[in-house]
């Protein structure tokens, strides 16, 4: 005991001969002249965390311009990943050869036709803008098919002459809406070289990223699985299956079918004699991304044909669109999508508008995919909450099939009272 007490005094005051006489237990190390070791203000672990956070912030700042191409490439890679696996395992191709083949197929059958359709549509839109400038300068009478409409023809004639037909009417409304005159808007529409260059650069970055994902995507998936299993050990297995399935279903069920509907209905517009059929086909394809958008498009164009003196073409177009929509919804969509997640109208609409607002034309595809992932995670959470009883709730609301006495199985009914 005496030795332990001496050792304790040495730890508190230093060596025995340096302790001042009469020093009690309340005497601090400053009074004894010995400085106690202090804890550092910033530990090595904290410094490493702050350094990692600074590196991540710098990476986001310098590479945020590549976020849209990377997201688009990731969405396309996840949606077409079964084709990549089939090319490697079924055809016996190498990873680099399979990535090159898939990329060339994508460029030839998807990217080039879409670019050509958009260029042709922009050319037709330029003629629309030229017509608007001419009408704004000289005015124009009401179209004959509008004035011939029963009941509402005179009213449409009056509104047309008041708001469109008189000189300067269109520029007044354009200036009210945008704050710019129509000439400035026309010059801005023609000076699209910078925007086209930016889109082309983003397309090149997306194709390069897509090639890398096709070639090394399995390695990246293995790394993500390791990190996800550490962060979400109980839910990662299910979420890692839901997210790729959701992305594949969204891209296949919305994007490819929308492109197909735009092409099929565009051919119908051309056969029916609709002016600017390519532009209306592109508009219909974009509208087909929204539930109910394609029927609205071809119905309005059919009404225009009937009202403009082509009733047979208008009725034929409406029948064509109705049959095509029925075939797509009842046969093609279930086969392509396979029955996974189907987004409601509101998340789809918000995904489209938010994606276009933040990412441009690429947001048409990335926005709905992000909303589909959020909806899938929400549904997964609701499924887990439905299986686990609420705290303090009745025991009978537990899991189906739980063993008796576990707290999750329904409690047996109480015995009948003895009469």
Buried (B, 14 or more C-beta within 10 A) or exposed (E): EEEEEEEEBEEBBBEEEEBEEEEEEEBEEEEBEBEEEEEEEEEEEEEEEEEEEEEEEEEEEEEEEBEBBBBBBBBBBBBBBEBBEEBBEEEEBEBEBBBBBBBEEBBEEBBEEBBEBBEBBBEBBEEEBEEBBEBBEEBBEBBEBBBEEEEEBEEBBEBBBEEBBBEEBBBBEBBEEEEEBBEEBBEEEEEEEEEEEEBEEBBEBBBEBBBBBBBEBBEEBEEEEEEBBEEEEEBBEEBBEBBBBBBBBBBBBBBBBBBBBBBBBBEBBEEBEBEBBBBBBBBBBBBBBBBEBBBEBBBEBBEBBBBBEBEEBBBBBBEBBBEBBEEBEEEBBEEBBEEBBBBEEEBBBEBBBBBBEEBBBBBBBBBBBBBBBBBBBEEBEEEEEEEEBEEEEEEEEBBEEBEEEEEBBBEEEEEEEEE
